[in-house]
Protein backbone atom coordinates (compact mmCIF):
# COMPACT_ATOMS: atom_id res chain seq x y z
CA UNK A 1 0.00 0.00 0.00
CA UNK A 2 1.45 3.31 -1.07
CA UNK A 3 1.72 6.07 1.49
CA UNK A 4 0.54 9.54 0.55
CA UNK A 5 3.26 11.94 -0.51
CA UNK A 6 3.41 14.59 2.23
CA UNK A 7 4.74 17.09 -0.30
CA UNK A 8 1.77 16.67 -2.66
CA UNK A 9 -0.59 19.63 -2.67
CA UNK A 10 -4.05 18.90 -1.31
CA UNK A 11 -6.93 19.64 -3.63
CA UNK A 12 -9.00 22.54 -2.39
CA UNK A 13 -12.50 21.26 -3.18
CA UNK A 14 -14.12 24.51 -2.07
CA UNK A 15 -11.98 26.43 -4.56
CA UNK A 16 -12.88 23.92 -7.31
CA UNK A 17 -16.60 24.33 -6.49
CA UNK A 18 -16.39 28.13 -6.49
CA UNK A 19 -14.52 28.40 -9.80
CA UNK A 20 -16.22 25.61 -11.78
CA UNK A 21 -17.13 26.72 -15.33
CA UNK A 22 -20.75 25.60 -14.77
CA UNK A 23 -23.32 26.65 -12.20
CA UNK A 24 -23.32 24.30 -9.20
CA UNK A 25 -25.78 23.93 -6.34
CA UNK A 26 -25.96 21.80 -3.21
CA UNK A 27 -29.63 21.37 -2.27
CA UNK A 28 -31.90 20.06 0.46
CA UNK A 29 -35.61 19.55 -0.19
CA UNK A 30 -35.32 21.59 -3.43
CA UNK A 31 -33.85 24.54 -1.52
CA UNK A 32 -30.46 26.07 -2.37
CA UNK A 33 -28.03 25.32 0.49
CA UNK A 34 -24.93 26.53 -1.37
CA UNK A 35 -24.10 27.70 -4.88
CA UNK A 36 -21.04 28.81 -6.81
CA UNK A 37 -20.10 32.04 -8.57
CA UNK A 38 -21.07 30.77 -12.06
CA UNK A 39 -24.64 30.02 -10.89
CA UNK A 40 -24.90 33.55 -9.46
CA UNK A 41 -23.71 35.00 -12.79
CA UNK A 42 -26.11 32.84 -14.77
CA UNK A 43 -29.14 33.83 -12.72
CA UNK A 44 -28.05 37.44 -12.15
CA UNK A 45 -28.15 37.31 -8.36
CA UNK A 46 -25.81 37.60 -5.39
CA UNK A 47 -25.03 34.39 -3.53
CA UNK A 48 -26.78 35.68 -0.39
CA UNK A 49 -29.97 36.27 -2.41
CA UNK A 50 -30.02 32.62 -3.61
CA UNK A 51 -29.00 30.65 -0.53
CA UNK A 52 -32.05 29.52 1.41
CA UNK A 53 -34.35 30.05 -1.59
CA UNK A 54 -36.48 27.33 -3.13
CA UNK A 55 -35.46 26.28 -6.65
CA UNK A 56 -38.89 27.74 -7.53
CA UNK A 57 -37.29 31.20 -7.98
CA UNK A 58 -35.28 29.83 -10.94
CA UNK A 59 -38.38 28.66 -12.88
CA UNK A 60 -40.69 30.72 -15.12
CA UNK A 61 -43.74 29.43 -13.20
CA UNK A 62 -44.79 27.51 -10.10
CA UNK A 63 -46.55 24.94 -12.32
CA UNK A 64 -43.30 24.13 -14.16
CA UNK A 65 -41.40 23.86 -10.87
CA UNK A 66 -43.97 21.38 -9.56
CA UNK A 67 -44.30 19.38 -12.81
CA UNK A 68 -40.55 18.94 -13.24
CA UNK A 69 -40.19 17.98 -9.57
CA UNK A 70 -42.78 15.24 -9.98
CA UNK A 71 -41.31 14.06 -13.29
CA UNK A 72 -37.76 13.76 -11.93
CA UNK A 73 -38.65 11.93 -8.70
CA UNK A 74 -39.17 8.40 -10.17
CA UNK A 75 -36.05 8.78 -12.32
CA UNK A 76 -33.97 9.83 -9.30
CA UNK A 77 -35.48 6.91 -7.34
CA UNK A 78 -34.44 4.48 -10.09
CA UNK A 79 -30.85 5.53 -10.71
CA UNK A 80 -30.04 8.51 -8.50
CA UNK A 81 -29.35 10.82 -11.48
CA UNK A 82 -31.46 13.14 -13.61
CA UNK A 83 -30.78 15.45 -16.57
CA UNK A 84 -32.82 17.53 -19.01
CA UNK A 85 -32.86 20.83 -20.88
CA UNK A 86 -35.47 23.35 -19.81
CA UNK A 87 -36.35 27.00 -19.78
CA UNK A 88 -35.17 28.80 -16.62
CA UNK A 89 -35.62 32.38 -15.43
CA UNK A 90 -33.03 34.90 -14.31
CA UNK A 91 -33.59 36.16 -10.76
CA UNK A 92 -31.80 39.50 -10.63
CA UNK A 93 -30.09 42.22 -12.65
CA UNK A 94 -26.46 41.52 -11.70
CA UNK A 95 -23.69 40.34 -14.05
CA UNK A 96 -25.48 41.70 -17.15
CA UNK A 97 -28.64 39.64 -16.57
CA UNK A 98 -32.19 40.99 -16.63
CA UNK A 99 -34.59 39.79 -13.92
CA UNK A 100 -37.43 37.75 -15.42
CA UNK A 101 -35.52 36.98 -18.64
CA UNK A 102 -35.87 33.33 -19.67
CA UNK A 103 -33.13 31.16 -21.15
CA UNK A 104 -32.50 27.54 -22.10
CA UNK A 105 -30.55 25.63 -19.49
CA UNK A 106 -29.24 22.07 -19.27
CA UNK A 107 -29.71 20.78 -15.72
CA UNK A 108 -28.21 17.58 -14.35
CA UNK A 109 -28.03 16.29 -10.83
CA UNK A 110 -27.35 13.51 -8.39
CA UNK A 111 -29.58 12.62 -5.43
CA UNK A 112 -27.58 11.72 -2.35
CA UNK A 113 -30.37 9.38 -1.18
CA UNK A 114 -32.36 7.58 -3.89
CA UNK A 115 -35.13 6.65 -1.46
CA UNK A 116 -35.75 10.36 -0.76
CA UNK A 117 -34.49 12.02 -3.97
CA UNK A 118 -35.30 15.61 -3.03
CA UNK A 119 -33.77 15.26 0.45
CA UNK A 120 -30.27 16.32 -0.70
CA UNK A 121 -28.57 16.66 -4.05
CA UNK A 122 -25.82 18.15 -6.17
CA UNK A 123 -26.94 19.99 -9.32
CA UNK A 124 -25.18 21.46 -12.35
CA UNK A 125 -26.65 24.21 -14.55
CA UNK A 126 -25.32 25.04 -18.02
CA UNK A 127 -26.63 28.08 -19.93
CA UNK A 128 -27.43 26.81 -23.44
CA UNK A 129 -28.42 30.21 -24.76
CA UNK A 130 -25.04 31.89 -24.22
CA UNK A 131 -26.77 34.77 -22.44
CA UNK A 132 -29.38 35.14 -25.17
CA UNK A 133 -32.97 35.20 -23.95
CA UNK A 134 -35.74 33.14 -25.47
CA UNK A 135 -37.35 35.50 -27.98
CA UNK A 136 -40.67 33.76 -28.57
CA UNK A 137 -43.31 33.82 -25.84
CA UNK A 138 -43.98 30.18 -24.99
CA UNK A 139 -46.63 28.57 -22.82
CA UNK A 140 -45.42 26.26 -20.03
CA UNK A 141 -46.44 23.19 -22.07
CA UNK A 142 -44.66 24.55 -25.17
CA UNK A 143 -41.51 24.98 -23.07
CA UNK A 144 -41.77 21.36 -21.90
CA UNK A 145 -42.30 20.09 -25.46
CA UNK A 146 -39.45 22.28 -26.72
CA UNK A 147 -37.10 20.85 -24.08
CA UNK A 148 -37.99 17.31 -25.21
CA UNK A 149 -37.58 18.23 -28.90
CA UNK A 150 -34.09 19.46 -28.05
CA UNK A 151 -33.34 15.98 -26.68
CA UNK A 152 -34.19 14.52 -30.10
CA UNK A 153 -37.33 12.67 -29.00
CA UNK A 154 -40.19 11.77 -31.34
CA UNK A 155 -43.75 12.99 -30.73
CA UNK A 156 -44.70 9.59 -29.29
CA UNK A 157 -41.70 9.59 -26.94
CA UNK A 158 -42.46 13.15 -25.85
CA UNK A 159 -46.11 12.20 -25.28
CA UNK A 160 -45.06 9.33 -23.03
CA UNK A 161 -42.57 11.51 -21.13
CA UNK A 162 -45.14 14.28 -20.53
CA UNK A 163 -48.18 11.97 -20.16
CA UNK A 164 -50.02 13.58 -23.09
CA UNK A 165 -51.08 12.22 -26.49
CA UNK A 166 -48.66 12.33 -29.40
CA UNK A 167 -51.26 14.36 -31.33
CA UNK A 168 -51.16 17.03 -28.62
CA UNK A 169 -47.36 17.00 -28.88
CA UNK A 170 -47.63 17.49 -32.66
CA UNK A 171 -49.89 20.53 -32.13
CA UNK A 172 -47.38 22.08 -29.71
CA UNK A 173 -44.50 21.25 -32.07
CA UNK A 174 -46.36 22.94 -34.96
CA UNK A 175 -46.90 26.06 -32.82
CA UNK A 176 -43.22 26.09 -31.91
CA UNK A 177 -42.25 25.81 -35.58
CA UNK A 178 -44.50 28.79 -36.39
CA UNK A 179 -43.27 30.90 -33.47
CA UNK A 180 -39.64 30.28 -34.40
CA UNK A 181 -40.26 30.37 -38.18
CA UNK A 182 -38.57 26.98 -38.52
CA UNK A 183 -39.12 24.77 -41.58
CA UNK A 184 -37.62 21.60 -40.07
CA UNK A 185 -37.15 20.11 -36.61
CA UNK A 186 -33.37 20.54 -36.96
CA UNK A 187 -33.86 24.25 -37.68
CA UNK A 188 -36.24 24.51 -34.70
CA UNK A 189 -33.64 22.95 -32.39
CA UNK A 190 -30.97 25.37 -33.65
CA UNK A 191 -33.27 28.34 -33.05
CA UNK A 192 -34.30 27.08 -29.61
CA UNK A 193 -30.67 26.76 -28.56
CA UNK A 194 -29.81 30.16 -30.00
CA UNK A 195 -32.77 31.71 -28.19
C-alpha positions as CSV (number, residue, x, y, z in Angstrom):
1,X,0.0,0.0,0.0
2,X,1.4,3.3,-1.1
3,X,1.7,6.1,1.5
4,X,0.5,9.5,0.6
5,X,3.3,11.9,-0.5
6,X,3.4,14.6,2.2
7,X,4.7,17.1,-0.3
8,X,1.8,16.7,-2.7
9,X,-0.6,19.6,-2.7
10,X,-4.0,18.9,-1.3
11,X,-6.9,19.6,-3.6
12,X,-9.0,22.5,-2.4
13,X,-12.5,21.3,-3.2
14,X,-14.1,24.5,-2.1
15,X,-12.0,26.4,-4.6
16,X,-12.9,23.9,-7.3
17,X,-16.6,24.3,-6.5
18,X,-16.4,28.1,-6.5
19,X,-14.5,28.4,-9.8
20,X,-16.2,25.6,-11.8
21,X,-17.1,26.7,-15.3
22,X,-20.7,25.6,-14.8
23,X,-23.3,26.6,-12.2
24,X,-23.3,24.3,-9.2
25,X,-25.8,23.9,-6.3
26,X,-26.0,21.8,-3.2
27,X,-29.6,21.4,-2.3
28,X,-31.9,20.1,0.5
29,X,-35.6,19.5,-0.2
30,X,-35.3,21.6,-3.4
31,X,-33.8,24.5,-1.5
32,X,-30.5,26.1,-2.4
33,X,-28.0,25.3,0.5
34,X,-24.9,26.5,-1.4
35,X,-24.1,27.7,-4.9
36,X,-21.0,28.8,-6.8
37,X,-20.1,32.0,-8.6
38,X,-21.1,30.8,-12.1
39,X,-24.6,30.0,-10.9
40,X,-24.9,33.5,-9.5
41,X,-23.7,35.0,-12.8
42,X,-26.1,32.8,-14.8
43,X,-29.1,33.8,-12.7
44,X,-28.0,37.4,-12.1
45,X,-28.1,37.3,-8.4
46,X,-25.8,37.6,-5.4
47,X,-25.0,34.4,-3.5
48,X,-26.8,35.7,-0.4
49,X,-30.0,36.3,-2.4
50,X,-30.0,32.6,-3.6
51,X,-29.0,30.6,-0.5
52,X,-32.0,29.5,1.4
53,X,-34.3,30.0,-1.6
54,X,-36.5,27.3,-3.1
55,X,-35.5,26.3,-6.7
56,X,-38.9,27.7,-7.5
57,X,-37.3,31.2,-8.0
58,X,-35.3,29.8,-10.9
59,X,-38.4,28.7,-12.9
60,X,-40.7,30.7,-15.1
61,X,-43.7,29.4,-13.2
62,X,-44.8,27.5,-10.1
63,X,-46.5,24.9,-12.3
64,X,-43.3,24.1,-14.2
65,X,-41.4,23.9,-10.9
66,X,-44.0,21.4,-9.6
67,X,-44.3,19.4,-12.8
68,X,-40.6,18.9,-13.2
69,X,-40.2,18.0,-9.6
70,X,-42.8,15.2,-10.0
71,X,-41.3,14.1,-13.3
72,X,-37.8,13.8,-11.9
73,X,-38.6,11.9,-8.7
74,X,-39.2,8.4,-10.2
75,X,-36.0,8.8,-12.3
76,X,-34.0,9.8,-9.3
77,X,-35.5,6.9,-7.3
78,X,-34.4,4.5,-10.1
79,X,-30.8,5.5,-10.7
80,X,-30.0,8.5,-8.5
81,X,-29.4,10.8,-11.5
82,X,-31.5,13.1,-13.6
83,X,-30.8,15.5,-16.6
84,X,-32.8,17.5,-19.0
85,X,-32.9,20.8,-20.9
86,X,-35.5,23.3,-19.8
87,X,-36.3,27.0,-19.8
88,X,-35.2,28.8,-16.6
89,X,-35.6,32.4,-15.4
90,X,-33.0,34.9,-14.3
91,X,-33.6,36.2,-10.8
92,X,-31.8,39.5,-10.6
93,X,-30.1,42.2,-12.6
94,X,-26.5,41.5,-11.7
95,X,-23.7,40.3,-14.0
96,X,-25.5,41.7,-17.1
97,X,-28.6,39.6,-16.6
98,X,-32.2,41.0,-16.6
99,X,-34.6,39.8,-13.9
100,X,-37.4,37.8,-15.4
101,X,-35.5,37.0,-18.6
102,X,-35.9,33.3,-19.7
103,X,-33.1,31.2,-21.1
104,X,-32.5,27.5,-22.1
105,X,-30.6,25.6,-19.5
106,X,-29.2,22.1,-19.3
107,X,-29.7,20.8,-15.7
108,X,-28.2,17.6,-14.4
109,X,-28.0,16.3,-10.8
110,X,-27.4,13.5,-8.4
111,X,-29.6,12.6,-5.4
112,X,-27.6,11.7,-2.3
113,X,-30.4,9.4,-1.2
114,X,-32.4,7.6,-3.9
115,X,-35.1,6.7,-1.5
116,X,-35.7,10.4,-0.8
117,X,-34.5,12.0,-4.0
118,X,-35.3,15.6,-3.0
119,X,-33.8,15.3,0.4
120,X,-30.3,16.3,-0.7
121,X,-28.6,16.7,-4.1
122,X,-25.8,18.1,-6.2
123,X,-26.9,20.0,-9.3
124,X,-25.2,21.5,-12.4
125,X,-26.7,24.2,-14.6
126,X,-25.3,25.0,-18.0
127,X,-26.6,28.1,-19.9
128,X,-27.4,26.8,-23.4
129,X,-28.4,30.2,-24.8
130,X,-25.0,31.9,-24.2
131,X,-26.8,34.8,-22.4
132,X,-29.4,35.1,-25.2
133,X,-33.0,35.2,-23.9
134,X,-35.7,33.1,-25.5
135,X,-37.4,35.5,-28.0
136,X,-40.7,33.8,-28.6
137,X,-43.3,33.8,-25.8
138,X,-44.0,30.2,-25.0
139,X,-46.6,28.6,-22.8
140,X,-45.4,26.3,-20.0
141,X,-46.4,23.2,-22.1
142,X,-44.7,24.6,-25.2
143,X,-41.5,25.0,-23.1
144,X,-41.8,21.4,-21.9
145,X,-42.3,20.1,-25.5
146,X,-39.4,22.3,-26.7
147,X,-37.1,20.8,-24.1
148,X,-38.0,17.3,-25.2
149,X,-37.6,18.2,-28.9
150,X,-34.1,19.5,-28.1
151,X,-33.3,16.0,-26.7
152,X,-34.2,14.5,-30.1
153,X,-37.3,12.7,-29.0
154,X,-40.2,11.8,-31.3
155,X,-43.8,13.0,-30.7
156,X,-44.7,9.6,-29.3
157,X,-41.7,9.6,-26.9
158,X,-42.5,13.1,-25.8
159,X,-46.1,12.2,-25.3
160,X,-45.1,9.3,-23.0
161,X,-42.6,11.5,-21.1
162,X,-45.1,14.3,-20.5
163,X,-48.2,12.0,-20.2
164,X,-50.0,13.6,-23.1
165,X,-51.1,12.2,-26.5
166,X,-48.7,12.3,-29.4
167,X,-51.3,14.4,-31.3
168,X,-51.2,17.0,-28.6
169,X,-47.4,17.0,-28.9
170,X,-47.6,17.5,-32.7
171,X,-49.9,20.5,-32.1
172,X,-47.4,22.1,-29.7
173,X,-44.5,21.2,-32.1
174,X,-46.4,22.9,-35.0
175,X,-46.9,26.1,-32.8
176,X,-43.2,26.1,-31.9
177,X,-42.3,25.8,-35.6
178,X,-44.5,28.8,-36.4
179,X,-43.3,30.9,-33.5
180,X,-39.6,30.3,-34.4
181,X,-40.3,30.4,-38.2
182,X,-38.6,27.0,-38.5
183,X,-39.1,24.8,-41.6
184,X,-37.6,21.6,-40.1
185,X,-37.1,20.1,-36.6
186,X,-33.4,20.5,-37.0
187,X,-33.9,24.3,-37.7
188,X,-36.2,24.5,-34.7
189,X,-33.6,22.9,-32.4
190,X,-31.0,25.4,-33.6
191,X,-33.3,28.3,-33.1
192,X,-34.3,27.1,-29.6
193,X,-30.7,26.8,-28.6
194,X,-29.8,30.2,-30.0
195,X,-32.8,31.7,-28.2
